[in-house]
Amino acid sequence: MSIALYRKYRPATFGEVRGQEHVTDPLRQALRNGRINHAYLFSGPRGCGKTSSARILARSLNCDQGPTPDPCGQCESCVALAPDGPGSIDVIEIDAASHGGVDDARDLRERAFFAPVNSRYKVYIIDEAHMVTREGFNALLKLVEEPPPHLKFVFATTEPDKVIGTIRSRTHHYPFRLIPPSTLRELMEEILTQEGVAYDPAALPLVVRAGAGSARDSLSILDQLLAGSDEQGITRDGAVALLGYTDSSLLSEMVDAVGARDGAAAFGLIDRVMEGGHDPRRFTADLLERVRDLVVLGAVPDALDKGLINVSPDAVDAMRDQASRLGPAQLTRAAEVLNQGLTEMRGATSPRLLLELLCARILLPGADGEDGAALLARVEQLERRGPAGPAPAVQQPPAQQPPAPAAVQRPAPPAAQAPPPAAPVQQRPEPAPAPAPAPQPAPAEERSAPPAPGGDDWPEAVRPGQGAPPAPEPEPAPAPAAAAASAPSGGPIDIGALQASWGQVMEAVKGLRRFTWMMLSGNGIMPVGVEGGMVQLGFPRPNEAKGFANSGSDKIVATAIKQVFGVEVRVGAVPAGGASAPRPPAQQAPQPQRQAPPAPEPAPAAGPSPAAQQARRIATGLEEPPPDPYENAVEPDLPPEPDVPDPENDLDADDGPPPSAYALIESELGGKVIDEIDHT
């Protein structure tokens, strides 16, 4: 009868323990220096060498040449404590899982005071020490704290936190770790060579993966493969069939289907997996492992040579091609989806349905809504398609663009904050044209002229103050149509012309940066106003407006506008309901004090001439025009503190100094002077 590999090749010295040098080296040095503690605590995962190290420690303590870090292997104690030896009466192993009660602890305490029979030390190895009850530990506490000189304790456990603190504080704690995959692979190659068994090198990574860092588990699986192998030895196909792993070809087909966005191939492959009797959870875990290898291989082309991935060398070239076709963003998102689905599959009543839904989410990045990884995957797909690839969204033609947002139609602010009125005579030369889509404010020189009482424009032929010395007149402001026509030559941009030509601007943006084009076209972003060389784009969400500016897309749009209109502008992002725009003249309150004309000569003190009044009546259809106290504004060279006007002059309809500060407070802010205090 053959002996199990994990028993046959159990280490006999500290030098033969694999992957635990951080424990074996200090122990050997302590034995060499003679500084041996009375109690030790070995903790770590199962199958990593805790119990074997405890036996080696007992063998080193009781060797005839010891205590020594390297037992001789020839004396009676070394032979008895060898891996295949009969054991020693002075080294007692106790399984705390079945002997952890208080009665067992009391029996151990009574026997511990007897001297060893034929060894230097009596050693108690308590395996699974976390199974000892609190009462049992309390019964051993005094013995562990002050043992007799011939007594040594070694506690081995996988859960050191369950060992009570009073015991743990009286021991030297050595934590064991999982054995690295490369170390396990070397160990199995040595064992297979000693056994004289042929093997496929591609099968060993599967055994290492199934062993999960445990030497005992890995050797048990290897022993099982040896038992079922024929004259060909251990093969990869046999390991895949025995361990239940998914075949590499199925994983490659699934990755290709995801890369080609072929839903029919993906769901057909899931049906093949289920018909073959594979576990959906195992398939998901294997697919997640393959995606992880692709991510690593995409970042590190020589990952196989560096030992970062455990795959067959023949499959590396195909996997490298898959990693380049899918891209890191799509692979990372697929890994996140698979990992989340693997957690949801625990205890699921229909794991196949969950697997199909996971594949659907991977194939359709848009299914995750506003998820950042999904958006990044979609952008990466578009970039990989190139200019010839289909666009993800259809741009709305300029003729179907929606009108300017409602932000332009908001009621005007209070009179104290309203902009000065525009002179309609400079915007529409005709007497009664159709209303302009977005009236433009007139220059400051013309804002001193108030609108006509009836709302109609003054004729171009007659102007107020015609009999006075002529002041320098500015050029008439162009109408919206003229502004739109002159915009490409470098003049100011009209909001109506910009909205009408927004389709051309979007085409220019698409040629400059597809990401910016997707952000604007996907949400229907349009310009909502133009102020002082700043083009304002209305965004439905404030966070999108912030992201637009932070991503540098404002400079892309400004460059596109320059290509279409030939005008240097700045672009800003505002919430869709919060953009400011020019108000119609009817909604704006006059501010005569702010609109002093820049004429170098003083304006005439007299009112309009009879000819001007007659022209006004003819233009408006009124017999008598109302008095206009703000027709002639104060010159800018007046003293900074003008005298308070006489009350009688304030009643004059056509001339006089500007209203006092109190009058402005009453007219503009709605205040009322209660009393005046003379401080002189």
BAVO-444334 format. One record per atom (N, C-alpha, C): residue in one letter; x, y, z. Coordinates in steps of 0.2 Angstrom, whole numbers, plus 5000, padded with zeros to 4 digits. Layout:
aXYZ/...
//
This chain:
m500449945000/m500050005000/m500450065000/s500350114995/s500750174995/s500550225000/i501050265002/i500950315007/i500750385003/a500350425006/a500150485003/a500750525002/l500750564997/l501350604995/l501450655001/y500950685004/y501050745009/y501350715015/r501250645016/r501550605022/r502250585020/k502350565014/k502950535012/k503550585011/y503350645009/y503750695008/y503750755013/r503550735019/r503450785024/r504150805027/p504350865028/p505050885029/p505250855036/a505850845037/a506150815043/a506650865046/t506850915043/t507250975046/t506951035044/f507151095047/f506951155046/f507151175039/g507751155036/g507951165030/g507551145024/e507151085026/e506651065021/e505951095020/v505851135025/v505251175025/v505251225020/r504751225015/r504751265010/r504251325011/g504451385009/g504051445009/g503951475016/q504351455021/q504251485028/q504851505031/e505351535027/e505951555030/e505951605035/h505451645035/h505351695040/h505251665047/v505051605047/v504951565054/v505551525055/t505751485050/t506251435052/t506951465053/d507051525050/d507751555051/d507751575058/p507251615061/p507351635068/p507351575073/l506951525072/l506951465076/l507651435076/r507951425070/r508651395070/r509151435074/q509051505073/q509551545077/q509451535084/a508851535086/a508651525094/a508951465096/l508951405092/l509151345094/l509951345095/r510251385090/r510951385090/r511251425096/n510851485098/n511051525103/n510851495110/g510451445110/g510251415116/g509651455120/r509351505117/r508851545119/r508151515117/i507951465121/i507351425119/i506851445124/n506251465122/n505651485126/n505251415128/h504851425133/h504551365136/h503851355132/a503651405128/a502951395125/a503051435118/y502751405113/y502751435106/y502051425103/l501851475099/l501251475096/l501351485088/f501151435085/f501251425077/f500551435074/s500451495070/s499751505067/s499851515060/g499351505056/g499351505049/g498851465046/p498751475039/p498251435035/p498451355036/r497951315034/r498051245034/r498551225029/g498851165031/g499351135026/g499951175025/c500151225029/c500751265027/c501351245031/g501351195036/g501851175039/g501951185047/k501351195050/k501351215057/k501551155061/t501151105060/t501251045064/t501951005063/s502151005056/s502750985054/s503351025058/s503251085058/s503851125061/s503851115069/a503251105072/a503251085079/a503551015080/r503550965076/r503850905077/r504650915076/i504850955071/i505550965069/i505851005075/l505451045079/l505651085085/l505751035090/a505350985091/a505450935096/a506050895095/r506050875089/r506650835087/r507350865088/s507350935086/s507950975087/s508150975095/l507550985099/l507750995106/l507950925109/n507750865107/n507850805110/n508450765107/c508750795102/c509350765098/c509850755103/d510250695102/d510850685107/d511350745106/q511350775100/q511850825099/q511550895100/g510950895103/g510650955103/g510650985110/p510251035111/p509751065106/p510251095100/t509951075094/t510351095088/t509851115083/p510051165078/p509551175073/p509551125067/d510051075067/d510051025062/d510150955066/p509550925067/p509550855070/p510050805066/c510350765070/c510750715067/c510450665063/g509850645065/g509450595061/g509650525063/q510150515067/q510450445069/q510250425076/c510150475080/c510050455087/c509350425088/e509250395094/e508550365095/e508050415095/s508150475097/s507550525097/s507450545090/c507950555086/c507850575079/c507550525075/v507650465076/v507350415072/v506650405074/a506550405081/a505850405083/a505350465080/l505650515080/l505250575078/l505350595070/a505650545066/a505650555059/a504950555056/p504850585050/p504150585047/p503850515047/d504250465046/d504050395045/d504150355052/g504350385057/g504550355063/g503950335068/p504050295073/p503550275077/p503250325082/g503750375083/g503550425088/g503850415095/s503850465099/s504150465105/s503650465111/i503850435116/i503350435122/i503450505125/d503950545124/d504050605128/d503750665123/v503550655117/v503250705113/v502550685112/i502050725115/i501350705115/i500950755111/e500650725106/e500250775101/e499450765104/i499150815105/i498450815107/i498050855102/d497450825100/d497050865095/d496550895100/a496550965100/a496151005104/a495350995102/a495250985095/a494550975093/a494150925097/s494550875099/s494150825103/s494350815110/h494950855112/h495150855119/h495250925121/g494850965121/g494951035123/g494551055129/g494251005132/g493851025138/g494251035144/v493951055150/v494251065156/v494551005159/d494150945158/d494450885161/d495050865158/d495150875151/d495750855147/d496250905149/a496150965151/a496651005153/a496950985160/r496450965164/r496750945171/r497150885171/d496950835166/d497350775165/d498050795163/l498050835158/l498750855155/l499150895161/r498850935165/r499150965170/r499450915175/e499150865177/e499350815181/e499950775178/r499950755172/r500450715169/r501050755167/a500950825166/a501550865164/a502050865169/f501950855176/f502450865181/f502950805181/f502750755178/f503250695178/f503750705173/a504350685175/a504950695170/a504950655164/p505250675159/p505250635153/p505650565154/v505450515150/v505650445151/v506350445148/n506550455142/n507150445139/n507350505135/s507150565136/s507250625132/s507450685136/r507750735133/r507950795137/r507350835139/y506750835135/y506250875136/y505550835135/k505050855139/k504350825137/k504050885133/v503850875127/v503550925123/v502750905122/y502350955123/y501650945121/y501450985115/i501250955110/i501050985104/i500250985104/i499951045105/i499251045105/i499051075098/d498751035094/d498551055087/d497751075088/e497651125083/e496951155083/e496851185090/a497351225092/a497251255099/a496651305100/h496451325095/h495851375096/h495251335098/m495251275097/m494651235100/m494651215107/v495151235111/v495151225118/v494651285121/t494251255125/t493751305129/t494151355133/r493751405135/r494051455140/r494151425146/e493751375149/e493951345155/e494551295154/g494651265149/g495251225148/g495851265148/f495851325144/f496451375144/f496551395151/n496051415155/n496151435162/n496451385166/a496251315165/a496551265169/a497351255167/l497551275161/l498251265159/l498651335160/l498251385162/l498651445162/l499251445167/k499151425173/k499651425178/k500251375176/l500051325172/l500651275170/l500951305164/v500651345160/v500951375154/v501451435157/e501151465162/e501551525164/e502151505168/e502151455172/e502751435176/e502851355175/p503051335169/p503051265169/p503751235172/p503751175173/p504451145176/p504951145170/p505551135172/p506151155167/p506151105161/h505851045162/h505850995157/h505250995152/l504851045153/l504151045149/l504151105144/k503951085138/k503951135133/k503251125130/f502951185128/f502251185124/f502351215117/v501951185112/v501951215106/v501151205104/f500851265103/f500151275101/f500151285094/a499751255090/a499651265083/a498951275081/t498751325078/t498051345076/t498051385070/t497451385067/t497251425061/t496951485063/e496751495069/e496351555071/e496751575078/p497251615078/p497551635084/p497151685088/d496751715085/d496351765089/d495851735094/k495751665093/k495251635097/k495651605103/v496351605103/v496751585109/v496651645114/i496551635120/i496451685125/i497051725126/g497051785127/g497551835128/g498051815133/t497851785139/t498351765144/t498751715142/i498551665138/i498951615135/i499451635129/r499151675125/r499551705119/r500051755121/s499951785127/s500451835129/s501051795132/r501051735134/r501551695137/r501951655132/t501751655126/t502151615121/t502451665116/h502951635112/h503251665106/h502851645100/h502551695097/h502051685091/h502451695085/y502351635081/y502651635074/y502151625069/p501951675065/p501451665060/p501651635054/f501351585051/f501551555045/f501151585039/r501351575033/r501051605028/r500851555022/l500451575017/l500351535012/l500951525008/i501051465005/i501651455001/i501551484994/p502051524991/p502051554985/p501951504979/p501551514974/p501451474968/p502051444965/s502551484964/s503251464961/s503551414966/t503551424972/t503851374977/t503451304977/l502751304976/l502451244976/l502551214969/r502651244964/r502751214957/r503451184957/e503951214960/e504551184961/e504551114965/l504151124971/l504151064975/l503751004971/m503251014967/m502950964964/m503350934958/e503750974955/e504150954950/e504750904953/e504950924959/e505450884962/e505150814964/i504550814966/i504250754968/i504050714962/l503850734957/l503650704951/l504350674948/t504850704948/t505450684946/t505750624950/q505650624957/q505850574961/q505350514960/e504750524959/e504250464957/e504350434951/g504650474946/g504750444939/g504150444935/v503750504936/v503050504932/v503150564927/a502950544921/a502950594916/a502350644917/y502450704915/y501850754917/y501950814911/d501350844910/d501350904906/d501450964910/p501951004909/p502051064913/p501451114913/a500951114908/a500451154908/a499851134914/a499951064916/a499451044921/a499651064928/l500251084929/l500451104936/l500151164938/p500151224934/p499751284936/p499051264939/l498751224936/l498051204938/l498051174945/v498551134946/v498651104953/v498751154958/v499251204956/v499451254961/v498851294962/r498451314957/r497851354958/r497351314963/a497251254962/a496751214966/a497051214973/g497651204974/g497951204981/g497951264985/a497851324982/a497751384985/a498251404990/g498951384989/g499451404993/g499551354999/s499251294999/s499351245004/s499751185001/a500251175005/a500651115002/a500351055003/r499951045008/r499650975009/r499050965004/d498651025003/d498151014998/d498351004991/s498951044989/s499251034983/s499550964982/l499850934987/l500050864986/l499550814986/s498950824989/s498450784989/s498150784982/i498050834979/i497750844972/i498250804967/l498950824968/l499450784964/l499450714965/d499350694971/d499250614972/d498650584969/q498050624968/q497450604965/q497650604957/l497950644955/l498150644947/l498550584946/l499050574950/l499550514949/l499150454949/a498650444954/a498250384954/a497850374948/g497650424945/g497150414939/g497550424932/s498250434932/s498550434926/s498750374923/d498850374916/d499050314913/d499750314911/e499950284905/e500650284903/e500850354901/q500350394899/q500550464897/q500750514903/g500550484909/g500750524914/g500150574916/i500350634919/i499850684921/i499750734915/t499150744912/t499050784906/t498650844909/r498650894905/r498250954906/r497450944906/d497250904900/d496550884899/d496350844905/g496750804908/g496550764913/g496450804920/a496950854921/a496850894926/a496250944926/v496050964920/v495451004919/v494850964920/a494850904918/a494250864919/a494150844926/l494750824930/l494650804937/l494450864941/l494850924940/l494750974945/l494151014943/g493751004937/g493151044936/g493251114933/y493851124931/y493951194928/y493651194921/t493551254919/t493351264912/t493851264907/d493751234901/d494251224896/d494451294894/s495151294892/s495351364890/s495051384883/s494851334879/s494551354873/s493851394874/l493451364879/l492851394880/l492951474883/l493451474887/l493551544889/l493851594884/s494251564879/s494451604874/s493851624869/e493451584868/e492851594864/e492351644867/m492251644874/m491851694877/m492251764877/v492851764878/v493251834877/v493151854870/d493251814865/d493151844858/d492451864857/a491951834859/a491251854859/a491151924862/v491451934868/v491351994871/v491652054867/g492252034865/g492652084861/g492352104854/a491952054851/a491652064845/a490852094846/r490652094852/r489952114854/r489452074851/d489652004851/d489251954847/d488751924853/g488151944854/g487751914859/g487551844857/a487451834851/a487251764849/a487751714851/a488351724850/a488951684851/a489051674859/a488951734863/a489051724870/a488451684873/f487851694871/f487351654874/f487351584872/g487551574866/g487651504863/g488151464867/l488651504869/l489251474873/l488951454880/i488551504883/i488351484890/i487851424889/d487551414884/d487151354883/d487551294883/r488151294879/r488551244879/r488851224886/v489051274889/v489351264896/v488851224901/m488151244900/m487651214905/m487551144902/e487551134896/e487351064893/e487951024895/g488551044895/g489151004897/g489150994904/g488751014909/g488750994916/g489151044920/h489451094917/h489851144921/h489451184926/d489751194931/d489451244937/d489551314934/p488951354934/p488951424932/p489451464936/r489451444943/r489951484947/r490651474945/r490851404944/r491451394942/r491651424935/f491151424931/f491351454924/f491451534925/t491051564930/t491151634931/t491851654934/a492051604939/a492651614942/a493251604937/d493151554933/d493651544928/d493751604923/l493151624921/l493151684916/l493451744919/l493251754926/l493551814929/l494351804930/e494551744931/e495351734931/e495651744924/r495251734919/r495551744912/r495551814911/v495051854913/v495051924912/v495551964916/r495651934922/r496251964925/r496951954922/d497051894919/d497651884915/d497651924909/l497151944906/l497151984900/l497352054903/v497052074908/v497252144911/v497952154912/v498252094916/v498952094917/v499352094911/l499152054906/l499552044900/l499552104896/g498952144896/g498952204892/g499452264895/a499552254902/a499952304905/a500652284905/v500752214906/v501452194906/v501552134900/p501852154895/p501852104889/p502252044891/d502752044895/d503151984897/d502851964903/a502251964905/a501951934911/a502151864912/l502151824907/l502251754908/l502951744910/d503451774907/d504151764909/d504251784916/k503851834918/k503951864925/k503551824930/g503151774928/g502751734933/g502151764935/l501951824932/l501351854934/l500651824932/i500651774927/i500051734925/i500251664924/n499851624926/n499951544925/n499451524919/v499751524913/v499351504908/v499851464903/s499651424898/s500051394894/s500451434889/p501051424888/p501451474884/p501151474877/d500751424874/d500551424868/d499951474867/a499651484873/a499051534872/a499151604874/v499851624875/v500051694876/v499951734871/d500051714864/d500051754859/d499251774857/a498851724858/a498151744857/a497851784862/m498051774868/m497851814874/m498051884873/r498751894871/r498951964870/r498552004864/d498351964859/d497951994854/d497252014857/q496951974861/q496351984864/q496352044869/a496952054872/a496952114877/a497052174873/s497352174867/s497452234863/s496752254860/r496352204858/r495752214855/r495252244860/l495152214866/l494652244870/l494852304874/g495452314876/g495652374879/g495652374886/p496052414890/p496052404897/p495352424901/a495052474898/a494352504901/a493852444900/q493752414895/q493252364894/q493452304898/l494052284898/l494252224902/l494152244910/t494352294912/t494252314919/t493552314921/r493052344917/r492352344918/r492052274918/a492352234913/a492052164913/a492252124920/a492852134922/a493152104929/a492652134934/e492452194935/e492052214940/e491352184940/v491052184934/v490452154933/v490452074935/l490952044933/l491051974935/l491151964942/n491552004945/n491651994952/n491052004956/q490652064954/q490052074958/q489552014957/g489451994951/g489051934949/g489251874953/l489851864954/l490151804957/l489851804965/t489851864968/t489551864974/t488851854975/e488451884970/e487751874970/e487551804968/m487951754965/m487851694964/m487751644970/r488051664975/r488051624981/r487351614984/g487151554984/g486451534986/g485951554981/a486051574975/a485551594970/a485251534968/t484551534966/t484151484964/t484251474957/s484451524953/s484451514946/s485151544944/p485751504945/p486351534943/p486451544936/r486151504931/r486251514924/r485951584922/l485351604925/l485051664923/l485451724925/l485851714931/l486251774933/l486851774928/l487151714926/l487651714922/l487451754915/e486951734912/e486651764906/e486651844907/l486351864913/l486251934914/l486951974915/l487451934918/l488151964918/l488451974911/c488351924907/c488551934900/c488251994896/a487551994897/a487152054894/a487452124896/r487652124903/r487852194905/r488552204902/i488952154901/i489652164899/i489552184891/l489152154888/l489052164881/l488752234879/l488352264884/l488052324883/l488252374889/p488752414887/p489052464893/p488452514895/g488052534890/g487552584892/g487052554897/a487052494898/a486552464903/a486652494910/d487252514911/d487352534918/d487252614919/g486952644914/g486652714915/g487252764916/e487352794922/e487852844923/e488452824925/d488552754925/d489152724928/d489752754924/g490352774928/g490852804925/g491252754921/a491352684923/a491652634920/a491352614913/a490652614913/a490352604907/a490452654902/l490452724904/l490552774899/l491252774896/l491752754901/l492452754898/l492452694893/a492152634894/a492152584890/a491852604883/r491252644883/r490952664877/r491452704873/v491752754877/v492252804873/v492752764870/e493052714874/e493652674871/e493452634865/q492752604865/q492552574859/q492552624853/l492252684854/l492252724849/l492852744846/e493352754850/e494052774848/e494352724844/r494252654846/r494552604843/r494252594836/r493552614835/r493252604828/r493552654823/g493752714826/g494052764821/g493552804818/p493752854813/p493252894810/p492752864806/a492952804803/a492452764799/a491952734803/g491952724810/g491552684814/g490852724814/p490352684816/p489652724816/p489652764823/a489352814822/a489252864828/a488752844832/p488852844839/p488352824844/p487752864844/a487752924842/a487152964843/a487053004836/v486453014835/v486253054828/v486153124830/q486553174827/q486453244828/q485853274825/q485553314829/q484953344827/q485053394821/p484753404816/p484853454811/p484753524813/p485153574811/p485053634813/p484353664813/a483953644807/a483253664807/a482853644812/q483053584816/q482653554821/q482853574828/q483353614828/q483653634835/q483053664839/p483053654845/p482553684849/p482653764850/p482253804852/p482353874853/p482753884859/a482953944860/a483453964865/a483053944872/p483453924877/p483153904883/p482753954886/a482353934891/a481853984894/a482254034898/a482854024899/a483254074903/a483254144900/v483154144893/v483054214890/v482454244892/q481954204893/q481254234894/q481154254902/r481554244906/r481454264913/r481254334914/p480854354919/p480754424920/p481354464922/a481254524920/a481854564921/a481954574929/p482654584931/p482754604938/p482454664940/p482554684946/p482354744949/p482654804945/a482354864946/a482554924942/a483254944943/a483454934950/a484154954952/a484654904948/q484554844946/q485054804943/q484954794936/a484354824933/a484254814926/a484754844922/p484954824916/p485454854911/p485054914908/p485454964906/p485155024903/p484755004896/p484255044895/p483855034889/p484255034883/a484054994878/a484355004871/a483955054867/a484255084862/a483955124857/a483655084851/p483055074851/p482755034845/p482855064839/v483055134838/v483055164832/v483755144828/q484255114832/q484855094829/q484755024827/q484254984830/q484254914828/q483754904822/r483254944821/r482754924816/r482654994812/p482855004807/p482755074803/p482055074801/e481655024799/e480955024797/e480555044803/p479955074801/p479455094807/p479255044811/a479054984808/a478754934812/a478954864809/p479554844810/p479754774807/p479454724812/a479654654810/a479454604814/a479954594820/p479754574826/p480154574832/p480754534831/a481354554833/a481954514832/a481954454837/p482354404835/p482354344840/p482654364846/a483254404846/a483554414852/a483854484851/p483454534854/p483754604853/p484454614856/q484854654853/q485454674855/q485454744858/p485854754864/p485954814867/p486254864863/a486054924862/a486354974858/a486955004862/p487355044858/p487955074861/p487755124867/a488255134871/a488155184877/a487955254874/e488255274868/e488055344866/e487355354865/e486955294863/e486255304861/e485755284866/r486055264872/r485555244877/r485255294881/s485455354880/s485155414883/s484455434880/a484355404874/a483655424871/a483155374874/p482555394877/p482055354879/p481655324874/p481355264874/p480855244869/p480255284869/a479955274863/a479355314862/a478755294866/p478255334868/p477755314872/p477355254869/g477255254863/g476855204860/g477255144859/g477855134860/g478255074859/g478555074852/d478355124847/d478655124840/d479255154840/d479655144835/d480355174834/d480255244831/w480755284833/w480855354829/w481055344822/p480855394818/p481155384811/p481855404811/e482255384806/e482955394806/e483055464804/a482555504801/a482755564798/a482755624803/v482355614809/v482355674814/v482655644820/r483055674824/r483355654830/r483255714835/p483255704841/p483155754846/p483755794846/g483655864848/g484255914848/g484555924842/q484155924836/q484455934830/q484756004829/g484456054833/g484656124832/g485356134835/a485556094840/a486156104844/a486756084839/p487356104842/p487956084838/p488056014838/p488155984832/p488155904831/p488655874835/a488455824839/a488955784843/a489155724839/p489755694840/p489955634836/p489455574837/e489155554832/e488655504832/e489055434830/p488855384834/p489155314833/p488855284827/e489155234824/e488855194819/e488255154821/p487755154817/p487155114819/p487355044820/a487055014825/a487054944827/a486754904822/p487054844819/p486754804814/p486154774817/a485654754813/a485054714815/a485354644816/p484954594819/p485154524820/p485354494814/a485054504808/a485154474802/a485854494799/a485954564800/a486654584798/a487154564802/a487054564809/a487554534813/a487754464812/a487254424810/a487354354808/a487754354802/a487654394797/a488054394791/a488754414792/s488854464797/s489554494797/s489954454802/a489654404806/a490054364811/a490654334808/p490554294802/p491154264800/p491754304799/s491654374798/s492254414796/s492654444802/g492454414808/g492754434814/g492454484819/g491754504817/g491354544821/g491054504827/p490654534831/p490354504837/p489854444835/i489754394839/i489354344837/i488654354840/d488154344836/d487454354838/d487254284840/i486854284845/i486554224848/i486154184843/g485754224839/g485354194834/g485754154829/a486254194826/a486654164821/a487054104824/l487254104830/l487654054833/l487153984834/q486554004836/q486053944836/q485953914829/a485853954824/a485653934818/a486253894815/s486853914816/s487453874814/s487753824819/w487353804824/w487653764829/w487853694826/g487453674821/g487653614818/g488353614815/q488553664811/q489253674809/q489753674814/v489553704820/v490053704825/v490153634828/m489553594829/m489653534831/m490053484827/e489953494820/e490453454816/e491153474817/a491253534818/a491953554819/a492253524826/v491753524831/v491953494837/v492153424836/k491753384832/k491853314831/k492453304828/g492653344823/g493353334820/g493953344825/l493853394830/l494353404835/l494353354841/r493853334843/r493853294849/r493153254850/r493153194849/r492553154849/r492253154856/f492653154861/f492353154868/f491953214869/t492153274867/t491753334868/t491153334864/w491153304858/w490653304853/w490053254856/m490253194859/m489853154862/m489453184868/m489853224872/m489553254878/m489053304876/l489153344871/l488653394869/l488053364865/s488253324861/s487653294856/s487253244860/g487553214865/g487153164869/g486653194873/n486753254876/n486353294881/n485953344877/g486053364871/g485653414868/g485853484870/i486553494871/i486753554874/i486753604868/m486553664870/m486553724865/m486753784868/p486953834864/p487153904867/p486453934869/v486553974875/v485954004878/v486054084878/g486654104877/g486754174878/g487454194876/v487554254874/v488254284873/v488354344876/e488854354881/e488954414885/e489654434885/g489854484882/g490554514882/g491054464880/g490954434874/g491354384871/g491354314874/m490854304879/m490854244882/m490154204879/v490254144876/v489754104874/v489554054879/q488854064881/q488654024887/q488253964884/l488453904887/l488153844885/l487753814891/g487053804890/g486653784895/g486653704896/f486853684902/f486853614904/f486253594909/p485953534908/p485353524912/p485553504919/r486253484920/r486453464927/r487053504929/p487053534935/p487653574937/p488353534937/n488253464938/n488853424938/n489153414931/e488753414926/e488953414920/e489353474917/a489053534920/a489353594918/a490053604921/k490153574927/k490853574930/k491253524927/g491053464925/g491453424921/g491653444914/f491253484911/f491353514905/f491953564905/a491953604910/a492553654910/a493153614913/n493153564917/n493753534920/n494053484915/s493653464910/s493953414905/s494253454899/g494253524899/g494553564894/g494153564887/s493553544888/s493053544882/s492853614880/d492953664885/d492753734883/d493253764878/k493853744878/k494353764873/k494253734866/i493953674866/i493853634860/i493253674857/v492753694860/v492153724857/v492353794855/a492753824859/a492953894857/a493353894850/t493753844849/t494153834843/t493653814837/a493153774839/a492653754833/a492353824831/i492153864836/i491753924834/i492253974830/k492853974832/k493254014828/k493353984821/q493353924820/q493353894813/q492753914809/v492153914812/v491553924808/v491454004807/f491554044813/f491354114813/f492054154812/g492654134813/g493154174813/g493254224818/v492954204824/v492954254830/v493254224836/e493654254839/e493954234846/e493454244851/v493254194854/v492754194860/v492954144865/r492654154871/r492754114877/r492054074878/v492154014880/v491553974881/v491453954888/g490853964891/g490753944898/g490153904899/a490153864904/a489553814905/a489153844911/v488553844910/v488053874915/v487453824916/p487153814921/p486553774921/p486053804916/a485653754914/a485153774908/a484653824910/g484453834917/g483953884919/g484353944922/g484953944922/g485254004925/g485754044921/a485654044914/a486054084910/a485754154909/s486154204909/s485854274908/s485854294900/a485454334898/a485354354891/a485054414891/p485154454885/p484854524885/p484154524885/r483854574889/r483154574890/r482854624884/p482154614882/p481854664878/p481854734881/p481854784876/p481854854879/p481254864883/a480654834882/a480054854886/a480154824893/q480554784895/q480654754901/q481254794905/q481554844902/q482154874906/q481954944908/a482154954914/a482055024917/a482555074915/p482455134914/p482955184912/p483355204918/q483955214916/q484455234921/q484855294918/p484455354918/p484755414915/p485455434918/q485555424924/q486155454927/q486755414925/r486755344923/r487255304921/r487455314914/q487055344910/q487055354902/q487255424900/a487755454903/a487955514900/a488355514894/p488155544889/p488455544882/p489155574882/p489555544878/p490255564879/p490455624874/a489955664873/a490055724868/a490555774872/p490955804868/p491455844872/p491155914873/e490655934870/e490255994871/e489655984875/p489456034879/p488856024883/p488256024879/a487755984881/a487155974877/a486756034878/p486356054874/p485956114874/p485456114880/a485356164884/a484956164889/a484156174887/a484056194881/a483356194879/a483056134877/g482456124877/g482056064875/g482156054867/p481856004865/p481855984858/p481456044854/s481756054848/s481456104844/s480756084841/p480356134839/p479656114837/p479656064831/a480156074827/a480156024821/a480255954824/a480655944829/a480755874832/a480155854835/q479755894839/q479155874842/q478655854837/q478655894831/q478155884826/q478355814823/a478955804822/a479155734819/a478955674823/r479055694830/r478855634835/r478155624834/r477755674834/r476955664834/r476755634827/i477155644822/i476955614816/i477155534816/a477755524819/a477955454819/a477555414824/t477355444830/t476955404835/t476255404834/g475955454830/g475255464830/g474955494836/l475355534840/l475055564846/l475055644844/e474555674847/e474555744846/e475155784850/e475155764856/e475755794860/e476155734863/p476755734862/p477155684866/p477255704873/p477355654877/p477455664884/p478055704886/p478155734891/p478755764893/p479355714894/d479955724892/d480455684893/d481055714897/p481055704903/p481555744907/p482255714906/y482355654903/y483055624903/y483355624896/e483055674892/e483255674885/e483955694884/n484155744888/n484855774888/n485155754895/a485655714895/a485955694901/a486555744903/v486755734909/v487255784912/v487955764909/e488355814908/e488955804905/e489455774910/p489955734908/p490355704912/p490855754916/d490955814913/d491455854916/d491055904922/l490455884924/l490155924929/l490555904936/p490455954941/p490755934947/p490555874950/p490955834954/p490755774957/p490155774961/e490055834965/e489455834969/e489055894967/p488555884962/p488155934960/p487655964965/d487456024964/d487056054969/d486356024968/v485956034974/v485256004974/v484856054970/p484556024965/p484156064960/p483556104964/d483356154961/d482756194964/d482156154962/p481656144967/p481056104966/p480656134960/e480656194959/e480356224953/e480656194946/n481356194946/n481656164940/n481456094939/d481356054944/d481155984943/d480555974940/l480056024940/l479456024937/l479556034929/d480056064927/d480156074920/d480256004916/a479856004911/a479755934908/a480355914903/d480755964901/d481255954895/d481955964897/d482056004903/d482756024904/d482856024912/g483456044914/g483656054921/g484156004922/p484456004928/p484955964930/p484655894932/p485055844933/p484855774934/p484555774941/p484055724943/p483755714949/p484255714955/s484055734961/s484555724966/s484555654969/a485055644974/a485055574976/a484455544979/y484055594983/y483455574986/y482955554981/a482955594975/a482455574970/a482655504967/l483255494966/l483455424963/l483255374968/i483355384974/i483155324979/i482455314979/e482055374978/e481255364977/e481055324971/s481455354965/s481155324959/s481455254957/e482155244959/e482455174958/e482355124963/l482355144969/l482355094975/l481655094978/g481255134977/g480555144980/g480555164987/g481155204989/g481155234996/g480755294996/k480755315002/k480355385004/k480755415009/v480855485008/v481255525013/v480755545018/i480955535024/i480455545030/i480655615033/d481355625034/d481555695037/d482255705035/e482455765034/e483155785032/e483455815039/i484055805040/i484355825046/i484955865043/d484955935046/d485555975044/d486155965049/h486655945046/h487255935051/h487755995051/t487556045047/t488056105047/t487956145054/
//
